């Protein structure tokens, strides 16, 4: 018999490993009209000196920024195309989410 703590840890590790892999949990019916592989290939997100530059966004969407604890620290509506935003965040690690696109950033 496997001890409960090892089993729980195994499930937690499997969840962390599959985090960010939308295809693990999604079905074809839940996918947006734009395939995520196409979105990730064309979308470019750059963060430098408190400037967030988003290039080639195919449709209007919502930008969400989370800290490493999972708390949402910033949200904004985005227009399609190329946009630049000035965002003031303290030093740390963050996750940028635009629809199904995610990117990890470090502010030093």
Secondary structure, 3 states (H helix, E strand, C coil): CCCHHHHHHHHHHHHHHHCCCHHHHCCHHHCCCCCHHHHHHHCEEEEECCEEEEEEECCCEEEEEEECCCCEEEEEEECCEEEEEECCCCCEEEEEEECCEEEEEEEC
